[in-house]
Amino acid sequence: MLHYEIILYWSQETRAFIVEVPELPGCIADGETYQQALENVEIMMQEWIETAQELGREIPTPKIRSILT
């Protein structure tokens, strides 16, 4: 399971939902619906991590955020 923060927003310009993963530079996906965008970003995060592993690059540790603070 991937535990990275995501940012999901509607882009009027592209008429699609956009999802960015700030902790994984360049990891971004889109979709016609927000569900589709979330499904697509899960695939992109996995591919980002696999590529980083293949290249021997460091994989960021997910930030922990608490709603109780």
PQR file with spaces between the fields and no chain letter, atoms N, CA, C, O and H, PARSE charges and radii, in Angstrom:
ATOM       1  N    MET     1       0.837   -1.181    0.000 -0.4000 1.5000
ATOM       2  CA   MET     1       0.000    0.000    0.000 -0.0000 2.0000
ATOM       3  C    MET     1       0.880    1.242    0.000  0.5500 1.7000
ATOM       4  O    MET     1       1.873    1.308    0.724 -0.5500 1.4000
ATOM       5  N    LEU     2       0.519    2.205   -0.797 -0.4000 1.5000
ATOM       6  CA   LEU     2       1.267    3.453   -0.914 -0.0000 2.0000
ATOM       7  C    LEU     2       0.634    4.498    0.003  0.5500 1.7000
ATOM       8  O    LEU     2      -0.584    4.680   -0.004 -0.5500 1.4000
ATOM       9  H    LEU     2      -0.288    2.151   -1.385  0.4000 1.0000
ATOM      10  N    HIS     3       1.453    5.175    0.782 -0.4000 1.5000
ATOM      11  CA   HIS     3       0.949    6.125    1.770 -0.0000 2.0000
ATOM      12  C    HIS     3       1.474    7.534    1.533  0.5500 1.7000
ATOM      13  O    HIS     3       1.843    8.223    2.484 -0.5500 1.4000
ATOM      14  H    HIS     3       2.442    5.027    0.788  0.4000 1.0000
ATOM      15  N    TYR     4       1.513    7.960    0.312 -0.4000 1.5000
ATOM      16  CA   TYR     4       2.001    9.295   -0.009 -0.0000 2.0000
ATOM      17  C    TYR     4       0.839   10.277   -0.091  0.5500 1.7000
ATOM      18  O    TYR     4      -0.274    9.928   -0.482 -0.5500 1.4000
ATOM      19  H    TYR     4       1.214    7.401   -0.461  0.4000 1.0000
ATOM      20  N    GLU     5       1.134   11.510    0.287 -0.4000 1.5000
ATOM      21  CA   GLU     5       0.145   12.572    0.169 -0.0000 2.0000
ATOM      22  C    GLU     5      -0.126   12.835   -1.316  0.5500 1.7000
ATOM      23  O    GLU     5       0.789   12.815   -2.140 -0.5500 1.4000
ATOM      24  H    GLU     5       2.039   11.794    0.604  0.4000 1.0000
ATOM      25  N    ILE     6      -1.384   13.079   -1.636 -0.4000 1.5000
ATOM      26  CA   ILE     6      -1.735   13.435   -3.011 -0.0000 2.0000
ATOM      27  C    ILE     6      -2.520   14.742   -3.005  0.5500 1.7000
ATOM      28  O    ILE     6      -3.158   15.103   -2.016 -0.5500 1.4000
ATOM      29  H    ILE     6      -2.127   13.096   -0.966  0.4000 1.0000
ATOM      30  N    ILE     7      -2.455   15.431   -4.123 -0.4000 1.5000
ATOM      31  CA   ILE     7      -3.240   16.642   -4.334 -0.0000 2.0000
ATOM      32  C    ILE     7      -4.112   16.365   -5.552  0.5500 1.7000
ATOM      33  O    ILE     7      -3.608   16.046   -6.629 -0.5500 1.4000
ATOM      34  H    ILE     7      -1.937   15.137   -4.926  0.4000 1.0000
ATOM      35  N    LEU     8      -5.413   16.487   -5.374 -0.4000 1.5000
ATOM      36  CA   LEU     8      -6.382   16.204   -6.436 -0.0000 2.0000
ATOM      37  C    LEU     8      -7.144   17.489   -6.749  0.5500 1.7000
ATOM      38  O    LEU     8      -7.677   18.137   -5.847 -0.5500 1.4000
ATOM      39  H    LEU     8      -5.823   16.745   -4.499  0.4000 1.0000
ATOM      40  N    TYR     9      -7.194   17.853   -8.029 -0.4000 1.5000
ATOM      41  CA   TYR     9      -7.928   19.060   -8.398 -0.0000 2.0000
ATOM      42  C    TYR     9      -8.465   18.933   -9.820  0.5500 1.7000
ATOM      43  O    TYR     9      -8.003   18.105  -10.605 -0.5500 1.4000
ATOM      44  H    TYR     9      -6.761   17.327   -8.761  0.4000 1.0000
ATOM      45  N    TRP    10      -9.439   19.764  -10.130 -0.4000 1.5000
ATOM      46  CA   TRP    10     -10.029   19.831  -11.452 -0.0000 2.0000
ATOM      47  C    TRP    10      -9.280   20.860  -12.282  0.5500 1.7000
ATOM      48  O    TRP    10      -9.022   21.970  -11.816 -0.5500 1.4000
ATOM      49  H    TRP    10      -9.814   20.437   -9.493  0.4000 1.0000
ATOM      50  N    SER    11      -8.929   20.496  -13.512 -0.4000 1.5000
ATOM      51  CA   SER    11      -8.278   21.428  -14.424 -0.0000 2.0000
ATOM      52  C    SER    11      -9.269   21.810  -15.512  0.5500 1.7000
ATOM      53  O    SER    11      -9.632   20.991  -16.356 -0.5500 1.4000
ATOM      54  H    SER    11      -9.138   19.594  -13.891  0.4000 1.0000
ATOM      55  N    GLN    12      -9.694   23.042  -15.479 -0.4000 1.5000
ATOM      56  CA   GLN    12     -10.616   23.521  -16.511 -0.0000 2.0000
ATOM      57  C    GLN    12      -9.928   23.524  -17.879  0.5500 1.7000
ATOM      58  O    GLN    12     -10.556   23.286  -18.911 -0.5500 1.4000
ATOM      59  H    GLN    12      -9.399   23.707  -14.793  0.4000 1.0000
ATOM      60  N    GLU    13      -8.625   23.801  -17.857 -0.4000 1.5000
ATOM      61  CA   GLU    13      -7.856   23.868  -19.108 -0.0000 2.0000
ATOM      62  C    GLU    13      -7.861   22.525  -19.847  0.5500 1.7000
ATOM      63  O    GLU    13      -8.094   22.476  -21.055 -0.5500 1.4000
ATOM      64  H    GLU    13      -8.115   23.994  -17.019  0.4000 1.0000
ATOM      65  N    THR    14      -7.605   21.444  -19.116 -0.4000 1.5000
ATOM      66  CA   THR    14      -7.556   20.123  -19.746 -0.0000 2.0000
ATOM      67  C    THR    14      -8.869   19.360  -19.602  0.5500 1.7000
ATOM      68  O    THR    14      -9.034   18.284  -20.177 -0.5500 1.4000
ATOM      69  H    THR    14      -7.415   21.483  -18.134  0.4000 1.0000
ATOM      70  N    ARG    15      -9.813   19.927  -18.824 -0.4000 1.5000
ATOM      71  CA   ARG    15     -11.115   19.304  -18.564 -0.0000 2.0000
ATOM      72  C    ARG    15     -10.934   17.887  -18.025  0.5500 1.7000
ATOM      73  O    ARG    15     -11.546   16.929  -18.496 -0.5500 1.4000
ATOM      74  H    ARG    15      -9.679   20.801  -18.357  0.4000 1.0000
ATOM      75  N    ALA    16     -10.063   17.796  -17.014 -0.4000 1.5000
ATOM      76  CA   ALA    16      -9.776   16.504  -16.382 -0.0000 2.0000
ATOM      77  C    ALA    16      -9.384   16.742  -14.930  0.5500 1.7000
ATOM      78  O    ALA    16      -8.959   17.834  -14.552 -0.5500 1.4000
ATOM      79  H    ALA    16      -9.565   18.574  -16.631  0.4000 1.0000
ATOM      80  N    PHE    17      -9.538   15.695  -14.128 -0.4000 1.5000
ATOM      81  CA   PHE    17      -9.036   15.730  -12.764 -0.0000 2.0000
ATOM      82  C    PHE    17      -7.541   15.428  -12.814  0.5500 1.7000
ATOM      83  O    PHE    17      -7.106   14.524  -13.527 -0.5500 1.4000
ATOM      84  H    PHE    17      -9.884   14.809  -14.435  0.4000 1.0000
ATOM      85  N    ILE    18      -6.769   16.184  -12.057 -0.4000 1.5000
ATOM      86  CA   ILE    18      -5.328   16.034  -11.999 -0.0000 2.0000
ATOM      87  C    ILE    18      -4.952   15.603  -10.584  0.5500 1.7000
ATOM      88  O    ILE    18      -5.500   16.109   -9.605 -0.5500 1.4000
ATOM      89  H    ILE    18      -7.123   16.918  -11.478  0.4000 1.0000
ATOM      90  N    VAL    19      -4.017   14.669  -10.490 -0.4000 1.5000
ATOM      91  CA   VAL    19      -3.517   14.229   -9.190 -0.0000 2.0000
ATOM      92  C    VAL    19      -1.995   14.353   -9.208  0.5500 1.7000
ATOM      93  O    VAL    19      -1.327   13.834  -10.103 -0.5500 1.4000
ATOM      94  H    VAL    19      -3.572   14.259  -11.286  0.4000 1.0000
ATOM      95  N    GLU    20      -1.464   15.041   -8.213 -0.4000 1.5000
ATOM      96  CA   GLU    20      -0.021   15.196   -8.062 -0.0000 2.0000
ATOM      97  C    GLU    20       0.415   14.539   -6.758  0.5500 1.7000
ATOM      98  O    GLU    20      -0.331   14.518   -5.780 -0.5500 1.4000
ATOM      99  H    GLU    20      -2.006   15.462   -7.486  0.4000 1.0000
ATOM     100  N    VAL    21       1.633   14.004   -6.758 -0.4000 1.5000
ATOM     101  CA   VAL    21       2.219   13.398   -5.564 -0.0000 2.0000
ATOM     102  C    VAL    21       3.471   14.213   -5.236  0.5500 1.7000
ATOM     103  O    VAL    21       4.541   13.947   -5.784 -0.5500 1.4000
ATOM     104  H    VAL    21       2.239   14.022   -7.553  0.4000 1.0000
ATOM     105  N    PRO    22       3.349   15.201   -4.348 -0.5600 1.5000
ATOM     106  CA   PRO    22       4.465   16.112   -4.099  0.2800 2.0000
ATOM     107  C    PRO    22       5.758   15.426   -3.643  0.5500 1.7000
ATOM     108  O    PRO    22       6.848   15.911   -3.946 -0.5500 1.4000
ATOM     109  N    GLU    23       5.652   14.319   -2.929 -0.4000 1.5000
ATOM     110  CA   GLU    23       6.844   13.650   -2.402 -0.0000 2.0000
ATOM     111  C    GLU    23       7.585   12.849   -3.467  0.5500 1.7000
ATOM     112  O    GLU    23       8.733   12.456   -3.261 -0.5500 1.4000
ATOM     113  H    GLU    23       4.767   13.925   -2.682  0.4000 1.0000
ATOM     114  N    LEU    24       6.937   12.605   -4.602 -0.4000 1.5000
ATOM     115  CA   LEU    24       7.556   11.877   -5.709 -0.0000 2.0000
ATOM     116  C    LEU    24       7.641   12.830   -6.900  0.5500 1.7000
ATOM     117  O    LEU    24       6.706   12.890   -7.698 -0.5500 1.4000
ATOM     118  H    LEU    24       6.004   12.924   -4.770  0.4000 1.0000
ATOM     119  N    PRO    25       8.721   13.565   -7.036 -0.5600 1.5000
ATOM     120  CA   PRO    25       8.834   14.591   -8.070  0.2800 2.0000
ATOM     121  C    PRO    25       8.474   14.085   -9.465  0.5500 1.7000
ATOM     122  O    PRO    25       8.988   13.069   -9.932 -0.5500 1.4000
ATOM     123  N    GLY    26       7.581   14.819  -10.111 -0.4000 1.5000
ATOM     124  CA   GLY    26       7.169   14.480  -11.463 -0.0000 2.0000
ATOM     125  C    GLY    26       6.079   13.429  -11.536  0.5500 1.7000
ATOM     126  O    GLY    26       5.639   13.073  -12.629 -0.5500 1.4000
ATOM     127  H    GLY    26       7.163   15.645   -9.731  0.4000 1.0000
ATOM     128  N    CYS    27       5.635   12.924  -10.392 -0.4000 1.5000
ATOM     129  CA   CYS    27       4.594   11.897  -10.376 -0.0000 2.0000
ATOM     130  C    CYS    27       3.234   12.588  -10.426  0.5500 1.7000
ATOM     131  O    CYS    27       2.808   13.234   -9.469 -0.5500 1.4000
ATOM     132  H    CYS    27       5.993   13.214   -9.504  0.4000 1.0000
ATOM     133  N    ILE    28       2.571   12.435  -11.563 -0.4000 1.5000
ATOM     134  CA   ILE    28       1.301   13.113  -11.803 -0.0000 2.0000
ATOM     135  C    ILE    28       0.452   12.232  -12.714  0.5500 1.7000
ATOM     136  O    ILE    28       0.974   11.501  -13.555 -0.5500 1.4000
ATOM     137  H    ILE    28       2.917   11.910  -12.340  0.4000 1.0000
ATOM     138  N    ALA    29      -0.852   12.312  -12.535 -0.4000 1.5000
ATOM     139  CA   ALA    29      -1.767   11.547  -13.383 -0.0000 2.0000
ATOM     140  C    ALA    29      -3.044   12.353  -13.565  0.5500 1.7000
ATOM     141  O    ALA    29      -3.271   13.353  -12.885 -0.5500 1.4000
ATOM     142  H    ALA    29      -1.277   12.906  -11.851  0.4000 1.0000
ATOM     143  N    ASP    30      -3.863   11.900  -14.488 -0.4000 1.5000
ATOM     144  CA   ASP    30      -5.140   12.571  -14.700 -0.0000 2.0000
ATOM     145  C    ASP    30      -6.222   11.532  -14.967  0.5500 1.7000
ATOM     146  O    ASP    30      -5.947   10.338  -15.085 -0.5500 1.4000
ATOM     147  H    ASP    30      -3.679   11.088  -15.041  0.4000 1.0000
ATOM     148  N    GLY    31      -7.454   12.013  -15.058 -0.4000 1.5000
ATOM     149  CA   GLY    31      -8.565   11.141  -15.359 -0.0000 2.0000
ATOM     150  C    GLY    31      -9.826   11.943  -15.617  0.5500 1.7000
ATOM     151  O    GLY    31      -9.945   13.086  -15.176 -0.5500 1.4000
ATOM     152  H    GLY    31      -7.678   12.983  -14.962  0.4000 1.0000
ATOM     153  N    GLU    32     -10.762   11.344  -16.329 -0.4000 1.5000
ATOM     154  CA   GLU    32     -12.029   12.016  -16.620 -0.0000 2.0000
ATOM     155  C    GLU    32     -12.882   12.170  -15.365  0.5500 1.7000
ATOM     156  O    GLU    32     -13.674   13.106  -15.261 -0.5500 1.4000
ATOM     157  H    GLU    32     -10.665   10.416  -16.688  0.4000 1.0000
ATOM     158  N    THR    33     -12.719   11.244  -14.406 -0.4000 1.5000
ATOM     159  CA   THR    33     -13.403   11.327  -13.120 -0.0000 2.0000
ATOM     160  C    THR    33     -12.340   11.312  -12.029  0.5500 1.7000
ATOM     161  O    THR    33     -11.193   10.933  -12.268 -0.5500 1.4000
ATOM     162  H    THR    33     -12.075   10.483  -14.491  0.4000 1.0000
ATOM     163  N    TYR    34     -12.738   11.734  -10.817 -0.4000 1.5000
ATOM     164  CA   TYR    34     -11.725   11.711   -9.760 -0.0000 2.0000
ATOM     165  C    TYR    34     -11.356   10.287   -9.400  0.5500 1.7000
ATOM     166  O    TYR    34     -10.216   10.033   -9.011 -0.5500 1.4000
ATOM     167  H    TYR    34     -13.669   12.043  -10.623  0.4000 1.0000
ATOM     168  N    GLN    35     -12.295    9.341   -9.518 -0.4000 1.5000
ATOM     169  CA   GLN    35     -11.960    7.942   -9.255 -0.0000 2.0000
ATOM     170  C    GLN    35     -10.917    7.436  -10.251  0.5500 1.7000
ATOM     171  O    GLN    35      -9.955    6.766   -9.873 -0.5500 1.4000
ATOM     172  H    GLN    35     -13.221    9.547   -9.834  0.4000 1.0000
ATOM     173  N    GLN    36     -11.118    7.763  -11.515 -0.4000 1.5000
ATOM     174  CA   GLN    36     -10.172    7.344  -12.549 -0.0000 2.0000
ATOM     175  C    GLN    36      -8.800    7.986  -12.317  0.5500 1.7000
ATOM     176  O    GLN    36      -7.770    7.336  -12.494 -0.5500 1.4000
ATOM     177  H    GLN    36     -11.899    8.307  -11.822  0.4000 1.0000
ATOM     178  N    ALA    37      -8.790    9.251  -11.927 -0.4000 1.5000
ATOM     179  CA   ALA    37      -7.526    9.937  -11.658 -0.0000 2.0000
ATOM     180  C    ALA    37      -6.795    9.277  -10.491  0.5500 1.7000
ATOM     181  O    ALA    37      -5.574    9.128  -10.532 -0.5500 1.4000
ATOM     182  H    ALA    37      -9.627    9.779  -11.783  0.4000 1.0000
ATOM     183  N    LEU    38      -7.526    8.881   -9.455 -0.4000 1.5000
ATOM     184  CA   LEU    38      -6.906    8.210   -8.321 -0.0000 2.0000
ATOM     185  C    LEU    38      -6.368    6.840   -8.709  0.5500 1.7000
ATOM     186  O    LEU    38      -5.280    6.459   -8.277 -0.5500 1.4000
ATOM     187  H    LEU    38      -8.518    9.002   -9.422  0.4000 1.0000
ATOM     188  N    GLU    39      -7.109    6.100   -9.513 -0.4000 1.5000
ATOM     189  CA   GLU    39      -6.624    4.804   -9.996 -0.0000 2.0000
ATOM     190  C    GLU    39      -5.349    4.983  -10.820  0.5500 1.7000
ATOM     191  O    GLU    39      -4.390    4.226  -10.669 -0.5500 1.4000
ATOM     192  H    GLU    39      -7.992    6.409   -9.864  0.4000 1.0000
ATOM     193  N    ASN    40      -5.349    5.984  -11.686 -0.4000 1.5000
ATOM     194  CA   ASN    40      -4.185    6.231  -12.540 -0.0000 2.0000
ATOM     195  C    ASN    40      -2.959    6.651  -11.730  0.5500 1.7000
ATOM     196  O    ASN    40      -1.839    6.250  -12.047 -0.5500 1.4000
ATOM     197  H    ASN    40      -6.128    6.599  -11.809  0.4000 1.0000
ATOM     198  N    VAL    41      -3.168    7.456  -10.688 -0.4000 1.5000
ATOM     199  CA   VAL    41      -2.011    7.901   -9.905 -0.0000 2.0000
ATOM     200  C    VAL    41      -1.439    6.746   -9.084  0.5500 1.7000
ATOM     201  O    VAL    41      -0.237    6.726   -8.819 -0.5500 1.4000
ATOM     202  H    VAL    41      -4.078    7.781  -10.431  0.4000 1.0000
ATOM     203  N    GLU    42      -2.255    5.800   -8.681 -0.4000 1.5000
ATOM     204  CA   GLU    42      -1.715    4.624   -7.981 -0.0000 2.0000
ATOM     205  C    GLU    42      -0.751    3.866   -8.893  0.5500 1.7000
ATOM     206  O    GLU    42       0.305    3.414   -8.452 -0.5500 1.4000
ATOM     207  H    GLU    42      -3.231    5.816   -8.896  0.4000 1.0000
ATOM     208  N    ILE    43      -1.119    3.731  -10.152 -0.4000 1.5000
ATOM     209  CA   ILE    43      -0.244    3.072  -11.129 -0.0000 2.0000
ATOM     210  C    ILE    43       1.039    3.874  -11.308  0.5500 1.7000
ATOM     211  O    ILE    43       2.132    3.309  -11.338 -0.5500 1.4000
ATOM     212  H    ILE    43      -1.977    4.098  -10.510  0.4000 1.0000
ATOM     213  N    MET    44       0.901    5.197  -11.426 -0.4000 1.5000
ATOM     214  CA   MET    44       2.075    6.047  -11.630 -0.0000 2.0000
ATOM     215  C    MET    44       3.016    6.028  -10.431  0.5500 1.7000
ATOM     216  O    MET    44       4.235    6.038  -10.601 -0.5500 1.4000
ATOM     217  H    MET    44       0.013    5.656  -11.402  0.4000 1.0000
ATOM     218  N    MET    45       2.460    6.000   -9.217 -0.4000 1.5000
ATOM     219  CA   MET    45       3.314    5.933   -8.026 -0.0000 2.0000
ATOM     220  C    MET    45       4.107    4.628   -8.018  0.5500 1.7000
ATOM     221  O    MET    45       5.304    4.623   -7.730 -0.5500 1.4000
ATOM     222  H    MET    45       1.469    5.992   -9.079  0.4000 1.0000
ATOM     223  N    GLN    46       3.435    3.531   -8.334 -0.4000 1.5000
ATOM     224  CA   GLN    46       4.121    2.241   -8.356 -0.0000 2.0000
ATOM     225  C    GLN    46       5.237    2.241   -9.402  0.5500 1.7000
ATOM     226  O    GLN    46       6.338    1.758   -9.139 -0.5500 1.4000
ATOM     227  H    GLN    46       2.463    3.535   -8.567  0.4000 1.0000
ATOM     228  N    GLU    47       4.947    2.784  -10.592 -0.4000 1.5000
ATOM     229  CA   GLU    47       5.955    2.859  -11.642 -0.0000 2.0000
ATOM     230  C    GLU    47       7.102    3.788  -11.251  0.5500 1.7000
ATOM     231  O    GLU    47       8.260    3.510  -11.564 -0.5500 1.4000
ATOM     232  H    GLU    47       4.052    3.176  -10.805  0.4000 1.0000
ATOM     233  N    TRP    48       6.786    4.884  -10.571 -0.4000 1.5000
ATOM     234  CA   TRP    48       7.820    5.810  -10.112 -0.0000 2.0000
ATOM     235  C    TRP    48       8.774    5.083   -9.173  0.5500 1.7000
ATOM     236  O    TRP    48       9.992    5.186   -9.313 -0.5500 1.4000
ATOM     237  H    TRP    48       5.846    5.109  -10.316  0.4000 1.0000
ATOM     238  N    ILE    49       8.218    4.354   -8.225 -0.4000 1.5000
ATOM     239  CA   ILE    49       9.024    3.629   -7.236 -0.0000 2.0000
ATOM     240  C    ILE    49       9.841    2.530   -7.909  0.5500 1.7000
ATOM     241  O    ILE    49      11.023    2.365   -7.605 -0.5500 1.4000
ATOM     242  H    ILE    49       7.228    4.270   -8.111  0.4000 1.0000
ATOM     243  N    GLU    50       9.229    1.782   -8.812 -0.4000 1.5000
ATOM     244  CA   GLU    50       9.952    0.721   -9.519 -0.0000 2.0000
ATOM     245  C    GLU    50      11.123    1.287  -10.320  0.5500 1.7000
ATOM     246  O    GLU    50      12.214    0.716  -10.320 -0.5500 1.4000
ATOM     247  H    GLU    50       8.269    1.916   -9.059  0.4000 1.0000
ATOM     248  N    THR    51      10.897    2.394  -10.991 -0.4000 1.5000
ATOM     249  CA   THR    51      11.957    3.031  -11.781 -0.0000 2.0000
ATOM     250  C    THR    51      13.081    3.524  -10.873  0.5500 1.7000
ATOM     251  O    THR    51      14.258    3.347  -11.187 -0.5500 1.4000
ATOM     252  H    THR    51      10.011    2.857  -10.991  0.4000 1.0000
ATOM     253  N    ALA    52      12.719    4.143   -9.746 -0.4000 1.5000
ATOM     254  CA   ALA    52      13.738    4.615   -8.804 -0.0000 2.0000
ATOM     255  C    ALA    52      14.574    3.448   -8.289  0.5500 1.7000
ATOM     256  O    ALA    52      15.793    3.565   -8.160 -0.5500 1.4000
ATOM     257  H    ALA    52      11.762    4.286   -9.491  0.4000 1.0000
ATOM     258  N    GLN    53      13.924    2.325   -7.994 -0.4000 1.5000
ATOM     259  CA   GLN    53      14.653    1.145   -7.528 -0.0000 2.0000
ATOM     260  C    GLN    53      15.612    0.642   -8.600  0.5500 1.7000
ATOM     261  O    GLN    53      16.763    0.325   -8.302 -0.5500 1.4000
ATOM     262  H    GLN    53      12.934    2.230   -8.099  0.4000 1.0000
ATOM     263  N    GLU    54      15.146    0.566   -9.845 -0.4000 1.5000
ATOM     264  CA   GLU    54      15.986    0.101  -10.950 -0.0000 2.0000
ATOM     265  C    GLU    54      17.206    0.995  -11.149  0.5500 1.7000
ATOM     266  O    GLU    54      18.283    0.516  -11.502 -0.5500 1.4000
ATOM     267  H    GLU    54      14.210    0.823  -10.087  0.4000 1.0000
ATOM     268  N    LEU    55      17.030    2.298  -10.920 -0.4000 1.5000
ATOM     269  CA   LEU    55      18.116    3.258  -11.112 -0.0000 2.0000
ATOM     270  C    LEU    55      18.972    3.448   -9.861  0.5500 1.7000
ATOM     271  O    LEU    55      19.948    4.197   -9.872 -0.5500 1.4000
ATOM     272  H    LEU    55      16.154    2.687  -10.633  0.4000 1.0000
ATOM     273  N    GLY    56      18.595    2.764   -8.789 -0.4000 1.5000
ATOM     274  CA   GLY    56      19.336    2.879   -7.538 -0.0000 2.0000
ATOM     275  C    GLY    56      19.135    4.201   -6.832  0.5500 1.7000
ATOM     276  O    GLY    56      19.991    4.631   -6.058 -0.5500 1.4000
ATOM     277  H    GLY    56      17.802    2.156   -8.780  0.4000 1.0000
ATOM     278  N    ARG    57      18.028    4.842   -7.086 -0.4000 1.5000
ATOM     279  CA   ARG    57      17.749    6.131   -6.456 -0.0000 2.0000
ATOM     280  C    ARG    57      16.990    5.939   -5.144  0.5500 1.7000
ATOM     281  O    ARG    57      16.323    4.927   -4.926 -0.5500 1.4000
ATOM     282  H    ARG    57      17.333    4.493   -7.714  0.4000 1.0000
ATOM     283  N    GLU    58      17.115    6.928   -4.294 -0.4000 1.5000
ATOM     284  CA   GLU    58      16.439    6.889   -3.003 -0.0000 2.0000
ATOM     285  C    GLU    58      14.932    7.072   -3.184  0.5500 1.7000
ATOM     286  O    GLU    58      14.480    7.895   -3.980 -0.5500 1.4000
ATOM     287  H    GLU    58      17.656    7.750   -4.471  0.4000 1.0000
ATOM     288  N    ILE    59      14.182    6.298   -2.436 -0.4000 1.5000
ATOM     289  CA   ILE    59      12.725    6.409   -2.460 -0.0000 2.0000
ATOM     290  C    ILE    59      12.309    7.157   -1.199  0.5500 1.7000
ATOM     291  O    ILE    59      12.590    6.706   -0.089 -0.5500 1.4000
ATOM     292  H    ILE    59      14.550    5.630   -1.789  0.4000 1.0000
ATOM     293  N    PRO    60      11.645    8.293   -1.362 -0.5600 1.5000
ATOM     294  CA   PRO    60      11.263    9.086   -0.188  0.2800 2.0000
ATOM     295  C    PRO    60      10.347    8.307    0.753  0.5500 1.7000
ATOM     296  O    PRO    60       9.484    7.539    0.329 -0.5500 1.4000
ATOM     297  N    THR    61      10.571    8.536    2.045 -0.4000 1.5000
ATOM     298  CA   THR    61       9.687    7.978    3.054 -0.0000 2.0000
ATOM     299  C    THR    61       8.437    8.853    3.097  0.5500 1.7000
ATOM     300  O    THR    61       8.545   10.079    3.137 -0.5500 1.4000
ATOM     301  H    THR    61      11.272    9.160    2.389  0.4000 1.0000
ATOM     302  N    PRO    62       7.259    8.244    3.091 -0.5600 1.5000
ATOM     303  CA   PRO    62       6.031    9.060    3.151  0.2800 2.0000
ATOM     304  C    PRO    62       6.001    9.914    4.415  0.5500 1.7000
ATOM     305  O    PRO    62       6.362    9.449    5.496 -0.5500 1.4000
ATOM     306  N    LYS    63       5.574   11.148    4.272 -0.4000 1.5000
ATOM     307  CA   LYS    63       5.428   12.042    5.420 -0.0000 2.0000
ATOM     308  C    LYS    63       4.228   11.581    6.236  0.5500 1.7000
ATOM     309  O    LYS    63       3.241   11.075    5.701 -0.5500 1.4000
ATOM     310  H    LYS    63       5.280   11.526    3.394  0.4000 1.0000
ATOM     311  N    ILE    64       4.342   11.770    7.527 -0.4000 1.5000
ATOM     312  CA   ILE    64       3.234   11.410    8.409 -0.0000 2.0000
ATOM     313  C    ILE    64       2.547   12.696    8.845  0.5500 1.7000
ATOM     314  O    ILE    64       3.180   13.621    9.353 -0.5500 1.4000
ATOM     315  H    ILE    64       5.144   12.181    7.961  0.4000 1.0000
ATOM     316  N    ARG    65       1.249   12.730    8.634 -0.4000 1.5000
ATOM     317  CA   ARG    65       0.471   13.890    9.006 -0.0000 2.0000
ATOM     318  C    ARG    65      -0.638   13.419    9.926  0.5500 1.7000
ATOM     319  O    ARG    65      -1.301   12.422    9.641 -0.5500 1.4000
ATOM     320  H    ARG    65       0.735   11.978    8.221  0.4000 1.0000
ATOM     321  N    SER    66      -0.842   14.112   11.002 -0.4000 1.5000
ATOM     322  CA   SER    66      -1.886   13.738   11.941 -0.0000 2.0000
ATOM     323  C    SER    66      -2.970   14.797   11.954  0.5500 1.7000
ATOM     324  O    SER    66      -2.683   15.992   12.009 -0.5500 1.4000
ATOM     325  H    SER    66      -0.303   14.922   11.234  0.4000 1.0000
ATOM     326  N    ILE    67      -4.206   14.357   11.903 -0.4000 1.5000
ATOM     327  CA   ILE    67      -5.320   15.301   11.969 -0.0000 2.0000
ATOM     328  C    ILE    67      -5.646   15.635   13.432  0.5500 1.7000
ATOM     329  O    ILE    67      -6.496   16.480   13.712 -0.5500 1.4000
ATOM     330  H    ILE    67      -4.439   13.385   11.858  0.4000 1.0000
ATOM     331  N    LEU    68      -4.962   14.964   14.350 -0.4000 1.5000
ATOM     332  CA   LEU    68      -5.235   15.153   15.764 -0.0000 2.0000
ATOM     333  C    LEU    68      -4.356   16.222   16.396  0.5500 1.7000
ATOM     334  O    LEU    68      -4.512   16.518   17.580 -0.5500 1.4000
ATOM     335  H    LEU    68      -4.272   14.278   14.123  0.4000 1.0000
ATOM     336  N    THR    69      -3.434   16.810   15.632 -0.4000 1.5000
ATOM     337  CA   THR    69      -2.547   17.820   16.226 -0.0000 2.0000
ATOM     338  C    THR    69      -3.102   19.188   16.078  0.5500 1.7000
ATOM     339  O    THR    69      -2.484   20.156   16.521 -0.5500 1.4000
ATOM     340  H    THR    69      -3.307   16.569   14.670  0.4000 1.0000
